[in-house]
Amino acid sequence: MRTSFLSQIDATTTLPDYWNSTRDLEIYDATFGARIAWKWNAVLGEIARRGVEIPHGPVLDWGAGTGIAGRAFLRHFGTKERSVSFLDRSRAAVQFAERKTREEFSDVVIVPPAVAATSSSTSASEPKSGGTGVMLASHVIDELDDAGRAEFVARARTAQLLIWVESGAKTTSRALSSVRDALLDDLDPLLPCTHRSTCGVLAEARANDWCHHFAPPAPDAFTTLFWRTFSRTLSIDMRSLPYSYLVARRRESERRYDADVVRVIGTPRLDKGRATLTVCGTDGLRESMLLERLDRPRFKTLEKGTAERRLAIHEKNGRIERIETR
């Protein structure tokens, strides 16, 4: 199904619906869709912890598929004083997303969009509700041609808040970084970024780097026959859930960033008594070394993969002298 969809992106004629049946939508939503929801839970949980202000008003789930992103958002932030629209070139997917959302949220206000069935991208026409308060995008960047990406960027520029989640693949993440930089005139990056300089992974010397993170799967991913069968049948490692993401707010005043705050990206490299962290800050990407004796509890969290990734570090000659969670 995915091969069929991607082969039609550059088509100039009316595109057929790429979902074969409602059953296909149900199976996708319960499997791959659920794994995407775990990534959204990680991102939305960080948004809540960081105290990012969520604007009221319409929510646009752009390239919605089965509506995973929209439902995850509503679970975290509720339906009060907001409506939701699902945009996708598949009318079957939009109908499924709307039905699943109504089943879960009895009081939700859904504004049906007109699906642009002739579009050459995942996009659709303007929602009837007008401007966008929150724009959600999930796993769409690899499905956009040049025109579709330009349309997405134009729409994102008008959002009060953009929340965008993609896979953790290197090419996908670096593409997301490129679009992030294209939006800097209109949006301030909030997460995972700690600055609004150009993305450090796109520097010529960092061609092998990409900004990616790891979401915890739901506990039942390891305890139920359902997920055990899914993992075995499709040879998918349930322990690994890499993702990349961007949270950005419309620029309305000059936002201040703390120059000492950095974000750890990727997986720390652990040796006996020390860890090498790739960190991103205002001066781009760099490697910083943390000695175990400096902060044993934090070193243990690095070993377990549970360490906080947004940090204020003070270092000398690439060696961390003091480190704090921010």
Summary of the structure (lengths in Angstrom):
residues: 326
radius of gyration: 20.4
end to end distance: 43.0
largest distance: 63.9
contacts: 1010
relative contact order: 0.11
helix: 35%
strand: 25%
